[in-house]
Amino acid sequence: MKVRYKWTKLDEDHARWEQAFSYDGGAWETNWTAEFTRADPAAVCEAGRPRRQ
């Protein structure tokens, strides 16, 4: 079995991450996808570190 991780830059503030498996080295089956959005550091950070809720 092979595992592939793929990052895709959608635009300056958005990205997608995918994990896929291949049992034969040819066909890939994606089993996990995550969407990311850049956060505003002024809103979510304090002194350069993530603000604790």
PyMOL Python script that loads the backbone (N, CA, C, O; Angstrom):
from pymol import cmd

cmd.read_pdbstr("""\
ATOM      1  N   MET A   1       0.842  -1.164   0.000  1.00  0.00           N
ATOM      2  CA  MET A   1       0.000   0.000   0.000  1.00  0.00           C
ATOM      3  C   MET A   1       0.893   1.234   0.000  1.00  0.00           C
ATOM      4  O   MET A   1       1.907   1.278   0.696  1.00  0.00           O
ATOM      5  N   LYS A   2       0.510   2.224  -0.778  1.00  0.00           N
ATOM      6  CA  LYS A   2       1.202   3.513  -0.816  1.00  0.00           C
ATOM      7  C   LYS A   2       0.253   4.578  -0.290  1.00  0.00           C
ATOM      8  O   LYS A   2      -0.965   4.472  -0.432  1.00  0.00           O
ATOM      9  N   VAL A   3       0.840   5.623   0.329  1.00  0.00           N
ATOM     10  CA  VAL A   3       0.063   6.743   0.862  1.00  0.00           C
ATOM     11  C   VAL A   3       0.567   8.021   0.207  1.00  0.00           C
ATOM     12  O   VAL A   3       1.772   8.212   0.039  1.00  0.00           O
ATOM     13  N   ARG A   4      -0.357   8.884  -0.159  1.00  0.00           N
ATOM     14  CA  ARG A   4       0.004  10.158  -0.792  1.00  0.00           C
ATOM     15  C   ARG A   4      -0.650  11.294  -0.013  1.00  0.00           C
ATOM     16  O   ARG A   4      -1.819  11.216   0.362  1.00  0.00           O
ATOM     17  N   TYR A   5       0.122  12.348   0.222  1.00  0.00           N
ATOM     18  CA  TYR A   5      -0.399  13.573   0.832  1.00  0.00           C
ATOM     19  C   TYR A   5      -0.224  14.681  -0.190  1.00  0.00           C
ATOM     20  O   TYR A   5       0.854  14.828  -0.768  1.00  0.00           O
ATOM     21  N   LYS A   6      -1.262  15.453  -0.418  1.00  0.00           N
ATOM     22  CA  LYS A   6      -1.231  16.460  -1.472  1.00  0.00           C
ATOM     23  C   LYS A   6      -1.759  17.791  -0.933  1.00  0.00           C
ATOM     24  O   LYS A   6      -2.865  17.862  -0.396  1.00  0.00           O
ATOM     25  N   TRP A   7      -0.955  18.839  -1.084  1.00  0.00           N
ATOM     26  CA  TRP A   7      -1.373  20.191  -0.744  1.00  0.00           C
ATOM     27  C   TRP A   7      -1.709  20.929  -2.032  1.00  0.00           C
ATOM     28  O   TRP A   7      -0.970  20.843  -3.012  1.00  0.00           O
ATOM     29  N   THR A   8      -2.828  21.655  -2.030  1.00  0.00           N
ATOM     30  CA  THR A   8      -3.219  22.467  -3.173  1.00  0.00           C
ATOM     31  C   THR A   8      -3.473  23.886  -2.697  1.00  0.00           C
ATOM     32  O   THR A   8      -4.290  24.111  -1.804  1.00  0.00           O
ATOM     33  N   LYS A   9      -2.776  24.843  -3.292  1.00  0.00           N
ATOM     34  CA  LYS A   9      -3.005  26.253  -2.982  1.00  0.00           C
ATOM     35  C   LYS A   9      -4.179  26.721  -3.839  1.00  0.00           C
ATOM     36  O   LYS A   9      -4.087  26.741  -5.067  1.00  0.00           O
ATOM     37  N   LEU A  10      -5.277  27.095  -3.196  1.00  0.00           N
ATOM     38  CA  LEU A  10      -6.470  27.526  -3.925  1.00  0.00           C
ATOM     39  C   LEU A  10      -6.386  29.000  -4.284  1.00  0.00           C
ATOM     40  O   LEU A  10      -6.730  29.391  -5.400  1.00  0.00           O
ATOM     41  N   ASP A  11      -5.931  29.820  -3.343  1.00  0.00           N
ATOM     42  CA  ASP A  11      -5.640  31.234  -3.572  1.00  0.00           C
ATOM     43  C   ASP A  11      -4.741  31.687  -2.424  1.00  0.00           C
ATOM     44  O   ASP A  11      -4.230  30.845  -1.685  1.00  0.00           O
ATOM     45  N   GLU A  12      -4.535  32.977  -2.255  1.00  0.00           N
ATOM     46  CA  GLU A  12      -3.601  33.476  -1.235  1.00  0.00           C
ATOM     47  C   GLU A  12      -4.025  33.132   0.193  1.00  0.00           C
ATOM     48  O   GLU A  12      -3.181  33.079   1.087  1.00  0.00           O
ATOM     49  N   ASP A  13      -5.309  32.900   0.418  1.00  0.00           N
ATOM     50  CA  ASP A  13      -5.807  32.672   1.774  1.00  0.00           C
ATOM     51  C   ASP A  13      -6.449  31.303   1.997  1.00  0.00           C
ATOM     52  O   ASP A  13      -6.968  31.033   3.080  1.00  0.00           O
ATOM     53  N   HIS A  14      -6.417  30.438   0.979  1.00  0.00           N
ATOM     54  CA  HIS A  14      -7.082  29.141   1.106  1.00  0.00           C
ATOM     55  C   HIS A  14      -6.214  28.024   0.529  1.00  0.00           C
ATOM     56  O   HIS A  14      -5.555  28.183  -0.499  1.00  0.00           O
ATOM     57  N   ALA A  15      -6.239  26.883   1.231  1.00  0.00           N
ATOM     58  CA  ALA A  15      -5.501  25.700   0.769  1.00  0.00           C
ATOM     59  C   ALA A  15      -6.321  24.453   1.068  1.00  0.00           C
ATOM     60  O   ALA A  15      -7.230  24.474   1.897  1.00  0.00           O
ATOM     61  N   ARG A  16      -5.984  23.365   0.376  1.00  0.00           N
ATOM     62  CA  ARG A  16      -6.649  22.078   0.595  1.00  0.00           C
ATOM     63  C   ARG A  16      -5.567  21.023   0.780  1.00  0.00           C
ATOM     64  O   ARG A  16      -4.551  21.027   0.084  1.00  0.00           O
ATOM     65  N   TRP A  17      -5.798  20.124   1.725  1.00  0.00           N
ATOM     66  CA  TRP A  17      -4.907  18.996   1.985  1.00  0.00           C
ATOM     67  C   TRP A  17      -5.681  17.721   1.773  1.00  0.00           C
ATOM     68  O   TRP A  17      -6.821  17.603   2.221  1.00  0.00           O
ATOM     69  N   GLU A  18      -5.069  16.749   1.086  1.00  0.00           N
ATOM     70  CA  GLU A  18      -5.732  15.476   0.827  1.00  0.00           C
ATOM     71  C   GLU A  18      -4.797  14.324   1.182  1.00  0.00           C
ATOM     72  O   GLU A  18      -3.586  14.400   0.975  1.00  0.00           O
ATOM     73  N   GLN A  19      -5.374  13.273   1.712  1.00  0.00           N
ATOM     74  CA  GLN A  19      -4.655  12.028   1.954  1.00  0.00           C
ATOM     75  C   GLN A  19      -5.317  10.955   1.102  1.00  0.00           C
ATOM     76  O   GLN A  19      -6.543  10.846   1.083  1.00  0.00           O
ATOM     77  N   ALA A  20      -4.510  10.158   0.393  1.00  0.00           N
ATOM     78  CA  ALA A  20      -5.057   9.101  -0.453  1.00  0.00           C
ATOM     79  C   ALA A  20      -4.198   7.845  -0.336  1.00  0.00           C
ATOM     80  O   ALA A  20      -3.014   7.910  -0.004  1.00  0.00           O
ATOM     81  N   PHE A  21      -4.822   6.703  -0.614  1.00  0.00           N
ATOM     82  CA  PHE A  21      -4.148   5.409  -0.579  1.00  0.00           C
ATOM     83  C   PHE A  21      -4.231   4.754  -1.948  1.00  0.00           C
ATOM     84  O   PHE A  21      -5.197   4.946  -2.687  1.00  0.00           O
ATOM     85  N   SER A  22      -3.202   3.976  -2.276  1.00  0.00           N
ATOM     86  CA  SER A  22      -3.217   3.190  -3.498  1.00  0.00           C
ATOM     87  C   SER A  22      -2.753   1.781  -3.156  1.00  0.00           C
ATOM     88  O   SER A  22      -1.698   1.592  -2.550  1.00  0.00           O
ATOM     89  N   TYR A  23      -3.541   0.811  -3.544  1.00  0.00           N
ATOM     90  CA  TYR A  23      -3.186  -0.589  -3.303  1.00  0.00           C
ATOM     91  C   TYR A  23      -2.406  -1.183  -4.464  1.00  0.00           C
ATOM     92  O   TYR A  23      -1.692  -2.173  -4.303  1.00  0.00           O
ATOM     93  N   ASP A  24      -2.548  -0.561  -5.660  1.00  0.00           N
ATOM     94  CA  ASP A  24      -1.873  -1.105  -6.843  1.00  0.00           C
ATOM     95  C   ASP A  24      -0.867  -0.131  -7.457  1.00  0.00           C
ATOM     96  O   ASP A  24      -0.249  -0.453  -8.471  1.00  0.00           O
ATOM     97  N   GLY A  25      -0.688   1.055  -6.864  1.00  0.00           N
ATOM     98  CA  GLY A  25       0.248   2.043  -7.395  1.00  0.00           C
ATOM     99  C   GLY A  25      -0.298   2.833  -8.570  1.00  0.00           C
ATOM    100  O   GLY A  25       0.411   3.678  -9.116  1.00  0.00           O
ATOM    101  N   GLY A  26      -1.542   2.584  -8.977  1.00  0.00           N
ATOM    102  CA  GLY A  26      -2.123   3.285 -10.116  1.00  0.00           C
ATOM    103  C   GLY A  26      -3.366   4.078  -9.758  1.00  0.00           C
ATOM    104  O   GLY A  26      -3.463   5.262 -10.080  1.00  0.00           O
ATOM    105  N   ALA A  27      -4.312   3.437  -9.098  1.00  0.00           N
ATOM    106  CA  ALA A  27      -5.562   4.094  -8.717  1.00  0.00           C
ATOM    107  C   ALA A  27      -5.443   4.606  -7.279  1.00  0.00           C
ATOM    108  O   ALA A  27      -5.022   3.871  -6.386  1.00  0.00           O
ATOM    109  N   TRP A  28      -5.820   5.877  -7.062  1.00  0.00           N
ATOM    110  CA  TRP A  28      -5.727   6.488  -5.738  1.00  0.00           C
ATOM    111  C   TRP A  28      -7.120   6.688  -5.176  1.00  0.00           C
ATOM    112  O   TRP A  28      -8.029   7.124  -5.883  1.00  0.00           O
ATOM    113  N   GLU A  29      -7.285   6.368  -3.897  1.00  0.00           N
ATOM    114  CA  GLU A  29      -8.564   6.541  -3.207  1.00  0.00           C
ATOM    115  C   GLU A  29      -8.366   7.564  -2.092  1.00  0.00           C
ATOM    116  O   GLU A  29      -7.697   7.287  -1.096  1.00  0.00           O
ATOM    117  N   THR A  30      -8.953   8.749  -2.267  1.00  0.00           N
ATOM    118  CA  THR A  30      -8.855   9.798  -1.258  1.00  0.00           C
ATOM    119  C   THR A  30      -9.770   9.460  -0.093  1.00  0.00           C
ATOM    120  O   THR A  30     -10.953   9.180  -0.284  1.00  0.00           O
ATOM    121  N   ASN A  31      -9.217   9.488   1.117  1.00  0.00           N
ATOM    122  CA  ASN A  31     -10.041   9.164   2.284  1.00  0.00           C
ATOM    123  C   ASN A  31     -10.082  10.306   3.295  1.00  0.00           C
ATOM    124  O   ASN A  31     -10.779  10.198   4.304  1.00  0.00           O
ATOM    125  N   TRP A  32      -9.358  11.388   3.055  1.00  0.00           N
ATOM    126  CA  TRP A  32      -9.372  12.512   3.982  1.00  0.00           C
ATOM    127  C   TRP A  32      -9.089  13.784   3.211  1.00  0.00           C
ATOM    128  O   TRP A  32      -8.141  13.841   2.427  1.00  0.00           O
ATOM    129  N   THR A  33      -9.906  14.810   3.429  1.00  0.00           N
ATOM    130  CA  THR A  33      -9.720  16.124   2.817  1.00  0.00           C
ATOM    131  C   THR A  33      -9.930  17.177   3.884  1.00  0.00           C
ATOM    132  O   THR A  33     -10.869  17.084   4.675  1.00  0.00           O
ATOM    133  N   ALA A  34      -9.058  18.187   3.914  1.00  0.00           N
ATOM    134  CA  ALA A  34      -9.196  19.285   4.872  1.00  0.00           C
ATOM    135  C   ALA A  34      -9.041  20.605   4.120  1.00  0.00           C
ATOM    136  O   ALA A  34      -8.157  20.747   3.276  1.00  0.00           O
ATOM    137  N   GLU A  35      -9.900  21.560   4.432  1.00  0.00           N
ATOM    138  CA  GLU A  35      -9.857  22.899   3.841  1.00  0.00           C
ATOM    139  C   GLU A  35      -9.300  23.866   4.881  1.00  0.00           C
ATOM    140  O   GLU A  35      -9.700  23.829   6.045  1.00  0.00           O
ATOM    141  N   PHE A  36      -8.382  24.728   4.464  1.00  0.00           N
ATOM    142  CA  PHE A  36      -7.748  25.685   5.372  1.00  0.00           C
ATOM    143  C   PHE A  36      -8.002  27.105   4.893  1.00  0.00           C
ATOM    144  O   PHE A  36      -7.972  27.385   3.694  1.00  0.00           O
ATOM    145  N   THR A  37      -8.254  28.004   5.850  1.00  0.00           N
ATOM    146  CA  THR A  37      -8.428  29.429   5.584  1.00  0.00           C
ATOM    147  C   THR A  37      -7.468  30.192   6.479  1.00  0.00           C
ATOM    148  O   THR A  37      -7.402  29.944   7.683  1.00  0.00           O
ATOM    149  N   ARG A  38      -6.718  31.126   5.886  1.00  0.00           N
ATOM    150  CA  ARG A  38      -5.771  31.920   6.653  1.00  0.00           C
ATOM    151  C   ARG A  38      -6.527  32.772   7.679  1.00  0.00           C
ATOM    152  O   ARG A  38      -7.504  33.443   7.347  1.00  0.00           O
ATOM    153  N   ALA A  39      -6.065  32.731   8.905  1.00  0.00           N
ATOM    154  CA  ALA A  39      -6.694  33.514   9.971  1.00  0.00           C
ATOM    155  C   ALA A  39      -6.062  34.905  10.051  1.00  0.00           C
ATOM    156  O   ALA A  39      -4.924  35.104   9.626  1.00  0.00           O
ATOM    157  N   ASP A  40      -6.796  35.841  10.587  1.00  0.00           N
ATOM    158  CA  ASP A  40      -6.292  37.195  10.822  1.00  0.00           C
ATOM    159  C   ASP A  40      -5.497  37.160  12.130  1.00  0.00           C
ATOM    160  O   ASP A  40      -6.093  36.994  13.194  1.00  0.00           O
ATOM    161  N   PRO A  41      -4.165  37.314  12.081  1.00  0.00           N
ATOM    162  CA  PRO A  41      -3.359  37.223  13.297  1.00  0.00           C
ATOM    163  C   PRO A  41      -3.794  38.204  14.386  1.00  0.00           C
ATOM    164  O   PRO A  41      -3.692  37.891  15.572  1.00  0.00           O
ATOM    165  N   ALA A  42      -4.273  39.380  14.000  1.00  0.00           N
ATOM    166  CA  ALA A  42      -4.712  40.361  14.996  1.00  0.00           C
ATOM    167  C   ALA A  42      -5.920  39.860  15.775  1.00  0.00           C
ATOM    168  O   ALA A  42      -6.123  40.241  16.927  1.00  0.00           O
ATOM    169  N   ALA A  43      -6.715  39.011  15.152  1.00  0.00           N
ATOM    170  CA  ALA A  43      -7.926  38.519  15.807  1.00  0.00           C
ATOM    171  C   ALA A  43      -7.690  37.236  16.600  1.00  0.00           C
ATOM    172  O   ALA A  43      -8.407  36.970  17.565  1.00  0.00           O
ATOM    173  N   VAL A  44      -6.699  36.438  16.210  1.00  0.00           N
ATOM    174  CA  VAL A  44      -6.532  35.127  16.851  1.00  0.00           C
ATOM    175  C   VAL A  44      -5.238  34.956  17.626  1.00  0.00           C
ATOM    176  O   VAL A  44      -5.041  33.927  18.272  1.00  0.00           O
ATOM    177  N   CYS A  45      -4.333  35.963  17.574  1.00  0.00           N
ATOM    178  CA  CYS A  45      -3.051  35.824  18.271  1.00  0.00           C
ATOM    179  C   CYS A  45      -2.876  36.901  19.338  1.00  0.00           C
ATOM    180  O   CYS A  45      -3.462  37.982  19.283  1.00  0.00           O
ATOM    181  N   GLU A  46      -2.055  36.553  20.292  1.00  0.00           N
ATOM    182  CA  GLU A  46      -1.698  37.469  21.361  1.00  0.00           C
ATOM    183  C   GLU A  46      -0.196  37.330  21.581  1.00  0.00           C
ATOM    184  O   GLU A  46       0.277  36.256  21.952  1.00  0.00           O
ATOM    185  N   ALA A  47       0.555  38.399  21.356  1.00  0.00           N
ATOM    186  CA  ALA A  47       2.016  38.397  21.489  1.00  0.00           C
ATOM    187  C   ALA A  47       2.640  37.340  20.579  1.00  0.00           C
ATOM    188  O   ALA A  47       3.614  36.690  20.962  1.00  0.00           O
ATOM    189  N   GLY A  48       2.087  37.165  19.380  1.00  0.00           N
ATOM    190  CA  GLY A  48       2.644  36.229  18.408  1.00  0.00           C
ATOM    191  C   GLY A  48       2.273  34.776  18.606  1.00  0.00           C
ATOM    192  O   GLY A  48       2.750  33.913  17.870  1.00  0.00           O
ATOM    193  N   ARG A  49       1.428  34.485  19.590  1.00  0.00           N
ATOM    194  CA  ARG A  49       1.017  33.104  19.859  1.00  0.00           C
ATOM    195  C   ARG A  49      -0.496  33.002  19.810  1.00  0.00           C
ATOM    196  O   ARG A  49      -1.190  33.987  20.060  1.00  0.00           O
ATOM    197  N   PRO A  50      -1.021  31.813  19.489  1.00  0.00           N
ATOM    198  CA  PRO A  50      -2.481  31.656  19.467  1.00  0.00           C
ATOM    199  C   PRO A  50      -3.101  32.019  20.816  1.00  0.00           C
ATOM    200  O   PRO A  50      -2.622  31.609  21.873  1.00  0.00           O
ATOM    201  N   ARG A  51      -4.175  32.796  20.748  1.00  0.00           N
ATOM    202  CA  ARG A  51      -4.893  33.200  21.955  1.00  0.00           C
ATOM    203  C   ARG A  51      -5.633  32.000  22.518  1.00  0.00           C
ATOM    204  O   ARG A  51      -6.277  31.256  21.779  1.00  0.00           O
ATOM    205  N   ARG A  52      -5.540  31.815  23.810  1.00  0.00           N
ATOM    206  CA  ARG A  52      -6.245  30.700  24.476  1.00  0.00           C
ATOM    207  C   ARG A  52      -7.687  31.104  24.728  1.00  0.00           C
ATOM    208  O   ARG A  52      -7.968  32.227  25.148  1.00  0.00           O
ATOM    209  N   GLN A  53      -8.595  30.177  24.467  1.00  0.00           N
ATOM    210  CA  GLN A  53     -10.025  30.445  24.652  1.00  0.00           C
ATOM    211  C   GLN A  53     -10.434  30.235  26.070  1.00  0.00           C
ATOM    212  O   GLN A  53     -11.604  30.414  26.409  1.00  0.00           O
TER     213      GLN A  53
END
""", "prot")
cmd.dss("prot")
cmd.show_as("cartoon", "prot")
cmd.util.cbc("prot")
cmd.orient("prot")
